[in-house]
């Protein structure tokens, strides 16, 4: 039997094994449930096959989608410097909103003393806590988790060969499978494999204990350097890769928004962008995702063997998305959906299967959701909200009237179901997109007379949201 077929049967067995409990509803399995967080890096919302991308191969993530509930519009709130993942992870692990956690990051000691970090709260609730993989938070993971190993930095070491490429189809010096370049191959095993190895060990350990477990499994993939075994790269012939519809050779406002030639992420491919260079980077991106998905399959198998599957919730999401050729950009330092919007899937006892929720939420809501499942009272410093009410009732409105976004002092955003306002403060530029008619955000309508009522409303709402978020950047010139 093919591996993908086996894993679909495996997930089906997990669902059937919990069927007798479904009447209890999400959040009420027998005893405290186990919780697994599968957290990836730089993964855009539409890079899972079952979420509408026919090119990418992700049978194990597809299984989670089919047997869980997907939040199609989950967002990262923003960042205060170019390493967007730092802010995203700090928000996820503390529950604080972006500017509040920026201020807290200067000294996490008081928050730690109050047991304010996610793993601390879970441990206090009786959980055995495990962590492996990417950390990139300004405190010591080993002091927050019962078990932490192979703690990785924000990104792997890189070599010059990984940048400003490919210049042409004959530029083949860099190859994702070449272990001599280090990166994710450093240490003798690909880092995605190491995360799965650790998770399998953890699940074996947890199977011998009566305590519920909380596992934070953080892949560095598919962050660059986007490395994977050759067998996966070969599954994606570069000439078959679809170039994004929003491809342009250069984004005209890249410098004023902080995404010009000085930004590391944007240096990965040559300026101006070429379709071939974008195809090559997407090829490596998809290969990295597929290899990571393979490791997720190993984790799911180990969970089944542990005997703990029927009382385990799995959350899959990422710290943010990635442009990788959309709108002429490569990185994640923008307010476009491709960069602020990751996938978010919840599966487990009582979670509706194969369903989607389109309400606007934040990816960091995962923390508050786990608290509700574990019977933990949400601490007062936690800004984010449990997703379970929307899981239970698809008609409920989002707890957020709108979605706020920020990047340093260079970009601000407010988004509703229908419209998105983006502001570049350095040049007083304002963009407006009708997301219903223009989901790829290719056609700015800010200067159209008919847009004025919507534009004025969103400007006002953005300034109001700034105040609520303790955002000190003045946008008074908007009004």
Secondary structure, DSSP 4 states (H G I P E B T S, - for coil): --HHHHHHHHHHHHHHHTGGGGGG-TT--SSSPEEEEEEESS--TT-SGGGT-SSS--HHHHHHHHTEEEEEEEE--EESSS-HHHHHHHHHHH---HHHHHHHHT--HHHHHTT-SHHHHHHHTT-EEEEEEE--SSS-GGGTSSEEEEEE-SS----GGGSS--SSTT--S--TT-GGG-GGGTTSS-HHHHHHHHHHHHHHHHHT-SS-EEEEEE--TTSSS----HHHHTTS-GGGPPPPTT--SS-TTTTTTT-STTSGGGGGSPSSP-HHHHHHHHHHHHHHHHHHHHHHHHHHHHHHHHT-GGGEEEEEEES----TTGGG--SS-SSSHHHH---EEEESTTPPTTEEEEEEEETTHHHHHHHHHHTPPPPTT-----SHHHHH-TTSPPS-SSEEEEETTTEEEEE-SSEEEEEEGGGTEEEEEETTT-TT-----TTSGGGHHHHHHHHHHHHHHHHHTT-----GGG-
